[in-house]
Amino acid sequence: MVVLKNLLVASDFSPPSAVALDYGRELARSYGATLHVLHIVLNVMVQYSPEVGMTSPLLQENLEKDARRELEALVTQDDRQTLNIVAAVESTANVADGIVDYARRHDIDLIVVGTHGRSAVKQFLMGSAAERVVRTAPCPVLTVRERERDFLAPDALAVSTKV
């Protein structure tokens, strides 16, 4: 039997992340699990300070505040009423490492992450946070793309009552 108590959806606010959040919501409902929704903000103090000189701490604070606002907008009133939601914004130098670290600290049973499905060349040049999460996560990872076969189907009862 599969037991899922803590699910993590990693969101970068992209369309594939929206699909991942849909999957996370449905899985959390099906398993009665806590749904963690995480956004990683790159730490500009670590990323860019050596190249551009002193980076303002205010810039980092504003990035994190904007991310919290956007994340809170993703979590609906229905989510708050029917799911045990944990919305988190964390700052780190590497997105994939931040996701994996969060999963370890919060005993996550499954990570759901969107992927952009880049070509091999683009992935080689730009890297893939989703691919690195799959390789290093302490638990299974479900990756979803924006346009792929959708396993989520409308509830039969909800569809029949609309007819």
C-alpha positions in Angstrom: 0.0 0.0 0.0 1.3 3.5 -0.9 1.2 5.9 2.0 1.6 9.6 1.3 1.5 11.9 4.2 3.6 14.9 2.9 3.6 16.0 -0.7 5.8 18.7 -2.1 5.0 20.8 -5.2 7.9 22.9 -6.2 6.7 26.0 -8.1 8.6 28.5 -10.3 5.2 30.1 -11.2 5.5 28.7 -14.8 2.7 26.9 -16.7 4.4 23.5 -16.0 4.4 24.4 -12.3 0.7 25.1 -12.5 0.1 21.6 -13.9 2.3 20.2 -11.1 0.2 22.0 -8.5 -3.0 20.5 -10.0 -1.5 17.1 -9.6 -0.3 17.8 -6.1 -3.8 19.0 -5.0 -5.5 15.9 -6.3 -2.9 13.6 -4.8 -3.2 15.4 -1.4 -7.0 15.1 -1.5 -6.8 11.4 -2.5 -4.3 10.5 0.2 -5.4 13.0 2.9 -1.9 14.3 2.8 -0.4 17.7 3.8 0.5 19.6 0.6 3.7 21.7 0.8 4.0 24.3 -2.0 7.5 25.6 -2.2 9.1 28.4 -4.3 12.9 28.8 -4.2 14.2 32.4 -4.6 17.8 32.5 -5.8 20.0 34.1 -3.2 21.4 37.1 -5.2 23.9 37.8 -2.4 25.5 34.5 -3.1 24.8 34.3 -6.9 25.8 37.8 -8.0 27.8 39.6 -5.3 31.3 38.5 -6.6 30.5 39.7 -10.2 28.7 43.0 -9.5 30.1 44.1 -6.2 27.9 44.6 -3.2 24.3 43.5 -3.9 21.7 45.2 -1.7 20.0 43.0 0.9 16.9 45.0 0.1 16.9 43.4 -3.3 16.8 40.0 -1.8 14.0 41.0 0.6 11.9 42.4 -2.2 12.4 39.2 -4.3 11.3 37.1 -1.4 8.3 39.3 -0.6 7.2 39.3 -4.2 7.5 35.5 -4.3 5.4 35.1 -1.1 2.7 37.3 -2.6 2.6 35.3 -5.8 2.7 32.0 -3.9 -0.2 33.1 -1.7 -2.2 34.0 -4.8 -1.7 30.4 -6.1 -3.2 28.9 -2.9 -7.0 29.1 -3.3 -9.6 29.5 -0.6 -10.8 26.0 -1.4 -7.2 24.8 -0.8 -7.2 26.4 2.6 -10.5 24.9 3.5 -10.0 21.3 2.2 -6.3 20.7 2.2 -3.6 21.1 4.9 -1.5 23.6 3.0 2.0 24.7 3.8 3.2 27.5 1.5 6.9 28.2 1.8 9.4 30.5 0.2 13.1 29.8 0.8 16.2 31.4 -0.5 19.2 29.4 -1.7 22.0 29.5 -4.2 20.7 26.5 -6.2 17.0 25.7 -6.9 17.4 21.9 -7.1 19.4 21.7 -3.9 16.8 23.9 -2.1 14.0 21.6 -3.2 15.9 18.5 -2.1 16.9 20.0 1.2 13.3 21.0 1.9 12.1 17.5 1.1 14.6 16.0 3.6 13.8 18.5 6.4 10.0 18.0 6.1 9.9 14.2 5.5 8.4 14.6 2.1 7.0 11.3 0.6 6.6 12.6 -3.0 7.8 15.6 -4.9 5.8 16.9 -7.8 7.6 19.2 -10.1 6.9 20.7 -13.5 9.5 20.4 -16.3 9.8 22.5 -19.4 10.8 19.6 -21.5 13.8 21.3 -23.1 15.8 19.7 -25.8 19.0 17.9 -24.9 21.2 20.8 -26.1 19.3 23.4 -24.2 19.3 21.2 -21.1 23.0 20.7 -21.4 23.6 24.5 -21.7 21.1 25.6 -19.1 20.8 22.6 -16.9 17.5 21.3 -15.5 16.4 21.7 -11.9 13.8 19.0 -12.3 16.4 16.5 -13.6 18.7 17.2 -10.7 15.9 16.9 -8.2 15.0 13.4 -9.8 18.7 12.4 -9.3 19.2 13.6 -5.8 15.8 13.5 -4.0 15.3 11.4 -0.9 11.9 10.2 -2.3 10.1 9.6 -5.5 9.6 12.5 -7.9 6.7 12.9 -10.3 7.6 15.3 -13.2 4.9 16.8 -15.4 5.0 18.9 -18.5 2.5 21.6 -19.5 1.3 19.7 -22.6 1.2 15.9 -22.1 -1.3 13.2 -21.5 -3.3 14.4 -18.5 -4.2 11.8 -15.8 -6.4 14.1 -14.0 -10.0 13.6 -15.0 -13.1 15.5 -13.8 -14.9 13.8 -11.0 -17.7 11.7 -12.5 -20.2 12.9 -10.0 -19.4 16.6 -10.7 -19.7 16.0 -14.4 -23.0 14.2 -14.2 -24.6 16.9 -12.0 -23.7 19.6 -14.6 -25.6 17.8 -17.4 
